[in-house]
Amino acid sequence: MNKQRKAVALISGGLDSMLAAKTVMAQGIHVEGINFFYRFLRRRPYSCDSSQRPS
């Protein structure tokens, strides 16, 4: 019984992580991509007030 190999790729949004995942996929390995969105890394806080939105 041959199980397909699997991998997890952390996708940063840059070209290097996507290329690494594609290289692994070319070897016949199933790749699941994960991307994290960190809302707290914004420089300005979210606001409903349109006067505070960046222009």
GROMACS elastic network, one bead per residue, 0.5 to 0.9 nm:
[ bonds ]
;  ai    aj funct       b0    kb
    4    28     6  0.81828   500
    4    29     6  0.68948   500
    4    30     6  0.72306   500
    5    28     6  0.78415   500
    5    29     6  0.52184   500
    5    30     6  0.62950   500
    5    31     6  0.88459   500
    6    29     6  0.55353   500
    6    31     6  0.58941   500
    6    32     6  0.78275   500
    7    21     6  0.88686   500
    7    24     6  0.83593   500
    7    29     6  0.68670   500
    7    30     6  0.61699   500
    7    32     6  0.63699   500
    7    33     6  0.86832   500
    8    21     6  0.85306   500
    8    30     6  0.85168   500
    8    31     6  0.55578   500
    8    33     6  0.59135   500
    8    34     6  0.72219   500
    9    17     6  0.74996   500
    9    18     6  0.83959   500
    9    20     6  0.82274   500
    9    21     6  0.61458   500
    9    31     6  0.65810   500
    9    32     6  0.61132   500
    9    34     6  0.60928   500
    9    35     6  0.86452   500
   10    17     6  0.70390   500
   10    18     6  0.88757   500
   10    21     6  0.87082   500
   10    32     6  0.86881   500
   10    33     6  0.59321   500
   10    35     6  0.60434   500
   10    36     6  0.83551   500
   11    14     6  0.74900   500
   11    16     6  0.88465   500
   11    17     6  0.54573   500
   11    18     6  0.64568   500
   11    21     6  0.83612   500
   11    33     6  0.60734   500
   11    34     6  0.56982   500
   11    35     6  0.51214   500
   11    36     6  0.81131   500
   12    15     6  0.83827   500
   12    16     6  0.84982   500
   12    17     6  0.63504   500
   12    18     6  0.81708   500
   12    34     6  0.85534   500
   12    35     6  0.63369   500
   12    36     6  0.78308   500
   13    16     6  0.85862   500
   13    17     6  0.73551   500
   13    18     6  0.75918   500
   13    35     6  0.78509   500
   14    17     6  0.61436   500
   14    18     6  0.69044   500
   14    19     6  0.89852   500
   15    18     6  0.53321   500
   15    19     6  0.60559   500
   15    20     6  0.86212   500
   16    19     6  0.51251   500
   16    20     6  0.61329   500
   16    21     6  0.86747   500
   17    20     6  0.50844   500
   17    21     6  0.62459   500
   17    22     6  0.86309   500
   18    21     6  0.51394   500
   18    22     6  0.61449   500
   18    23     6  0.85916   500
   18    33     6  0.89493   500
   19    22     6  0.50262   500
   19    23     6  0.60807   500
   19    24     6  0.86730   500
   20    23     6  0.51167   500
   20    24     6  0.63738   500
   20    25     6  0.86847   500
   21    24     6  0.52220   500
   21    25     6  0.61912   500
   21    26     6  0.86869   500
   21    31     6  0.67874   500
   21    32     6  0.87480   500
   21    33     6  0.79565   500
   22    26     6  0.61538   500
   22    27     6  0.88522   500
   22    31     6  0.84622   500
   23    26     6  0.51269   500
   23    27     6  0.68144   500
   24    27     6  0.52871   500
   24    28     6  0.71406   500
   24    29     6  0.60434   500
   24    30     6  0.81067   500
   24    31     6  0.74951   500
   25    28     6  0.52608   500
   25    30     6  0.60782   500
   25    31     6  0.63360   500
   26    29     6  0.72461   500
   37    40     6  0.89859   500
   37    41     6  0.89792   500
   38    41     6  0.58281   500
   38    42     6  0.81404   500
   39    42     6  0.62250   500
   40    43     6  0.83106   500
   40    45     6  0.82079   500
   41    44     6  0.87892   500
   42    45     6  0.66705   500
   42    46     6  0.84091   500
   44    47     6  0.87657   500
   44    53     6  0.88369   500
   44    54     6  0.86352   500
   46    49     6  0.89692   500
   46    52     6  0.89028   500
   46    53     6  0.82560   500
   47    50     6  0.75013   500
   47    52     6  0.68575   500
   47    53     6  0.72032   500
   48    51     6  0.88453   500
   48    52     6  0.81756   500
   48    53     6  0.83530   500
   49    52     6  0.57239   500
   49    53     6  0.71493   500
   50    53     6  0.53147   500
   50    54     6  0.87968   500
   51    54     6  0.83864   500
   52    55     6  0.89255   500
